[in-house]
């Protein structure tokens, strides 16, 4: 048998100590991520583009930003054009 640690007068094997450390870390992390926000944190915080003095962006019913959707569509269209040009070259 290998080495063991004495914690509060009890002998604890290293693998039990490691597993309990992982469980405790996961429990503390999940507690703080799932804890409801306090009243101070739930006050209305301006969006990023509002902080820069820009007007707020419009969002559709799904909550997706129109500007982001247009940017993604433009990127995909450019990507398709590039792949078509690559196929023509080959």
Beta strands, then each sheet from edge to edge (+ up, - down):
strand 1: 4-7
strand 2: 10-13
sheet 1: 1+ 2-
end
